[in-house]
Amino acid sequence: MRIRKAVIPAAGYGTRMLPITKAQPKEMVPVVHKPVIQYVVEEAYYSGIREILIITGKHKRAIEDHFDRSDLPKKEKYTEELDTILGDINIFFVRQREQKGLGDAIKYAKAFVDDEPFALLLGDNITIPPCTKMLMDVFEKYRSSVIAVERVPKDRIPFHGIIKGYEIEKGIYMIEDMIEKPKTKEAPSDIATLGRYILTPEIFDYLRTLKPGYGGEYQLTDALREMSKNHPIYAMMYTGKRYDIGNKFEWLKANVELAVKDEEIGNEFKNWIINFVRWLK
């Protein structure tokens, strides 16, 4: 039951980031020193996972190129760190033939996953500290699917999958129901999924019979909702920081907040911000 494999969906259009994503994948948008999807791969790697499947689509070739071993004549610590990781893991790629939603994309991982539980990390989210290892620890205890969640402001509820559940221990919930992007008045809570999951292979049974849902797409939330009727699914309240890089405002925040903490440019950037704020006044 050890989690050995991770699946990273990275096939979405990235329409919320246009025109930045007109000619490049949203997962390749830079955050300080590296593209967002590298943060995601590193999260899986430092959680102990060594087999990764990235689900791509049209116009996503840059992702595959990025995870080739570097042949640059001059290397620095960031490319060397990535090369070290790439020498220690296997990354596979598969293309989602049509953009039909997250639920459809995950079906492409069935052969890769086989009969094992696996980690699912959305390719445009950064979590600090890394969320996946925390989920793996919860899975180790309960031996069932577990989803990372966070509380969101009321105005953000219509943009997330929202859960209904009850707390069984501090920060751990038993899920009773899930709704994808509900209207605020119809939401069962303010607890939202954030793009990190540990799933058991039973999820593929529910993805196979899934019908189109919100936006006419196949929603993972709908499959999990059906699965929860027959299999226990838990939620872990994540108390760290999550950045949604599919959102321009969050992307800008991520660059500023992570740059301030960066060991190479942090002090210089922090001083610049202080002077800039003074100038604004």
N, C-alpha and C positions, 0 to 999 in steps of 0.2 A: 504493500500500500504506500510505499515511499513515492513521493512526487519526483519523477525523473524527467518529465517532458513539459514543455511550455508551448502554447499556441499564441501567436501575436497577429490579430487581424489588422491589416493595413491596406485595405482595398477601397476605402471610402473616397469620395470626390474631394472633400475638403472645401465645400462651397462657402462655409462661414469665414474662410481665410482668403477668399478671392480679393484682389487679383494676384496675391502672393503665390497662390497654388495653381495658377493658370498653366504653368509649364513645369512645376515640380511637385512631388508628393507632399502633402501636409506633414507626413511623418519625417520629412527631411528638412523641415524648417529649423533653423539653428536656435539653440538656447545656450548662450554664452559660448562655450568652446565646441559644442558638438550638436548634431541633429537630435531631435527629440527621441527618435526610435532607438538611438544608441543608449540613451538612458534606460529605456525599457529592456533592451537586451542585457545590459549590465545588471539591472535589477534581478532578472531571472538567473543570470550567472552567479551573482553573489548570494543568491538564495540556495545555491547548490545544484541548480539545473544545468544539464549539459546537452540536452537534445531540444532544439527549438525549431518550430515550423512557423514561417512568416507567410501569411495569406495576402497576396498582392492582387493587383488588377491592371487595367490599362494605364499606361503612362507612369508606371511605378518602377521602371528598370533602375532608376537611380538608387533604390534601396538595395537591390542585389549588388550593384557595383560598389556601394559603400562597404558592404561586408565581405568583399574580396580582401585578401592579404595585401598590405601596402607594398608597392614597388617604388616608392618615392626615393630619390637619391639621398635626401636628407630627412631624417626622422626627428620627431620631438616626443615629449613624454606622452602626449595624448594619442598619437598614432601608435606608439610603442605599447601603450596599455591596451588599445584595441587589438593589435596584432597578438599580444599575449593571450587575450581572451579567445580570439578566433582560433588560436592553436590548441585550445583546450575544449572547444565545443564543436558540435555539428549543427549547422544551420541549413535547413531545407526551405524551399520555396514552392508554393503552388499558387496558381492564378484563379481567382473567382471569375467565372466566365461572364456573369452579368451582375450588375450592382443591385442586389435584391435584399440587402439588409444584413445585419450582424448574424441573425439566426441562420441565414443561408450560407454565409461565409464559413461559419464554424463547421458545417457539414463536410466541408472539404478536408477537415482534419481527422476524420474518422479512421482512415487507414493508418495514419501516423500514430494516433493515440492507441489504437487497438483496444485492449480490455483494461487499460490503466487509468487511474485518476490523473488529472493533468491541471496545470495552471493556465489560466487565460488572462492575458494582459493586453488591454487595448493599446494600440500603437501610438496614440496621440496624447497620452496622459503620463505625467511624471509624479511619483509619490516620494516624499521625503519625510521621515526615513522610509526605506523601501517597504512596501506593504506586503509583498508576496510571501516573504519569510514568516511574517506574523500570521498570515492565513494558513500557511503550512503547519504551524504550531497548533492552531485551532483544529485543523483537519486531523492531526495526529491524535488529538483527544477524542473527537466525536466520530471520526471515520465516515463522514458524510459531506456532501457538497457544502461549501461555505463561501459567502459573498462579502466583500468589503463594502461598508456603507458609511455615510456621513450625514449629518444634519445640514439642511440647506434652507436659505431664506424662502419665505412664501412665494416671492416673485420668481424664484428659480425652479419651483416644483414642476411646472409644465415642460421643463427641458430634461427631465430625468426619469428613470425607472424608480418607482416609489414602492416601498414594502409596507406591509401590515404584519406585525408580529408582537411577541411578548418576550420580555427579558428573562432569561433563565439563569444567568449569572451576570456579573458586572460587565457590560459591554458586549454580551453575546445574546442574540435573539433567535428564537425559533420563528421561522417565517410561516405565516398563515396565508398570505396572499401577496401578489405583486401586480402593479399596473404600470404600463409604459406611457410616460408623458401625460398624466392625467391633468384635467383642469384643477386649479387650486381647490375649488370647493368640493371636488369629487375625490381628492387625495385622501387615503386612509391615514397618512402621517406626513411628517416632514423629513423622513429618513430615506435617503436616496442611494442608489448604487453608484459606484465611482469608477468602474472599469477594471477591477481586479477580482478574480474568482479562482477557487479550486473546485473543479467539477468532476464528478464520477462519470464513467462511460455511459450510464443510463440516459444521460442527456441526449444522446443521438437517437434514441427511440422516440423521443418527443420532438426533436427537430425534424425527423422523417415525416411526421404526420402534421407538421405545423402549417397553419393557414396564414395568409397575409394579415397583418394587423395594422398598427398605427402607420400612417403614411403609405399604406399599400405595400409595406415591406415585411419581411419575415423577421420578427422580433425575438431575440433571445429571452427577453423578459416573459413573453407569452409561453415559451417552452418551459421555462423554470416554474412558471405559475402552475402549469399542468403537472409537472414533475413533483411539485411539493404536495400534491394530493396523495401521492403514493410513496414518496421517499422524503425523509426529513432533510430540510435545507436550512442551514444556519446563516446568520448574518453577524459579522464582526464590526463593531463601531471603530472606525479608523480615526485616530486622534492626531495624526500627523498632518502634513501639508500636501494637498493635491493640486496640481496645475493641469488644466484642460487646455492643451495647446491647439485644439481646434477652435478656440475662441480668441479673437485678437487681443482683447483686454487682458485675459489670463496669460496669454503669450508674452505680452509686454511686462506684466507683473513678474512672471517667471524669470525673464532676463534680468530685471532689476534686482530682485531679491536674491537670486543665485549669484549674480555678479558681485554684489556687496559682500557675500560670504566667501567668495573665491580666493584661494590663497595666493594666486598670481596677480590678479588685478583688483582684488577687493578693496584694499586701503585707498588706492588711487581713485577708484570709481566712487567710493564713499565720499571722499573729499570733494570730488567734482559735484556730486549730488548736493552736498551741503552748500557749496558756493552757488550752485544753480538755484536752489531754493531761496537763498538770500537775494539773488538777482531778481527772482520773481516778485519778491516783496517790494 
